[in-house]
Amino acid sequence: MFRNQYDTDVTTWSPAGRLFQVEYAMEAVKQGSAAVGLRSKTHAVLGAVNKAASDLASHQRKLFRADQHVGVAIAGLTADGRVLSRFLRNECINHSFVYESPLPVSRLVVQLADKAQVCTQRSWKRPFGVGLLVAGLDETGAHLYYNCPSGNYFEYQAFAIGSRSQAAKTFLERRFQEYDTYSREDLIKDALFAIKETLQGEKLTAQLCTVAIVGEGEAFHIIDQQTIQEYIDAMELSTGGPDEEAAAAAPPSAETQEGGEGASSEPAPMDI
Amino acid sequence: MELQLSMVDGSVCMKDSAKSEISSERTLYPYVTGTSIIGMKYKDGVILASDTAGSYGSTLRYKSVERIKQVGDHTLIGASGEISDFQEIMRYLDELILYDKMWDDGNSLGPKEVHNYLNRIMYNRRNKFNPLWNSLVLGGVKKGQKYLGTVNMIGTHYEDDHLATGFGNHLARPILRSEWREDLTFEEAVKLIEKCLLVLLYRDRSSINKFQIAKITDEGTTIFPPYALKTFWGFSHFQNPSKGAAGTW
């Protein structure tokens, strides 16, 4: 995309019928580090890559809990993401207070999308520069939504956003049709594998990623590093993929444990 | 019935003299009232029952007041107390259900949510010294889960397997406490309810012999047309009442 005379403010249409500021905001999402989400009928999993600005710094938080039954993963301007997470928490708790009952995920994402839309139609505002993967469970089952800076939202079985997310999406496209009946463990493994796809060469360790899960009988929570490392180790012990049948057609799964930089020699980033 | 909140009067007077001649718009006492509601869970769902009387003080003024209404697909509400406040509550609840339906997204408000919403309204009004002068029973079934709760004008709310308002608490609940079971069929439940309604008819002066029963199950709601119960007044004590004191009435 190149600069033009119609891209200065969000309330100016281009002659081709585009709002460039909104599109530039979606670019910001693509620059953020990757986040993935997948769901079965009863569980939804979110995963994110923890990229620290430098070896001295800790990584930014990308997974937020909005309520017992909903959480989000963000990609893009993390500051915008934090503000929206606070909004989501507020909406959830307001609903719980009045109705003593969890806010249905589909209604939460509509409220979020409406908030994003407002910023595309006020001259004194700018669109939020963050994409959100909202994962939650309500009485209609587990759900995964993607909320855009444009104010659009879509429901997904599995999705990935952020930089190098295309690799994860390619992986998920091959597998998503089975996800409805996946067990909780298989969902986590596939999420980790999708994250690994976005790393493109780097060795996947529990320090490089964060995974959270929500499901029936399980409140939204971030899975601790040790359990994640165990999942990763279990995955790499098999034929390079999260299950045996993927061995035939999995191109990047040929990585061995020796590939990439030795992660154990890096200074450990701060714990979540 | 003629309860007066004297501390409210005091503060209202002070405010009035400071403002203008606008009179108070707070609820001070009820005018047209309904008496008890009885509710109980049974095997397939929940039953609510009431009479159809609207009393104006001690006068049995209105005899066809529907005090049990449907709220959305999953809930029934029965009200005792000020009838006009019940109508106001129905306006709030109908609007709530309407907006819920407008989402059209597969989610719907169940009896628990409606109960809590109503509790918020009742408690907030009470805090402003302007209560909706009602005691309400909410019953419903959603996805096989039976729910029965009550909320009143001061915001007290709780759930139970069987509930009543007003005189029903004193006359009907003891019967229910000893004879209610989890697995009552509809016919058995109606018999038990009628036993309670009869006691209320005999002993509550604001009740009339015209009752409505409503049931709600996962399949849906039915509010039955009003009917009367057989009463018996042939007790020997009622024969020749002026025997001991001629000229009495």
Interface residues (C-beta under 8 A of the other chain):
Chain A: F97 V98 Y99 E100 S101 P104 S106 R107 V110 D138 E139 T140
Chain B: W103 D105 G106 N107 L109 G110 K112 E113 H115 N116 Y117 R120 K143
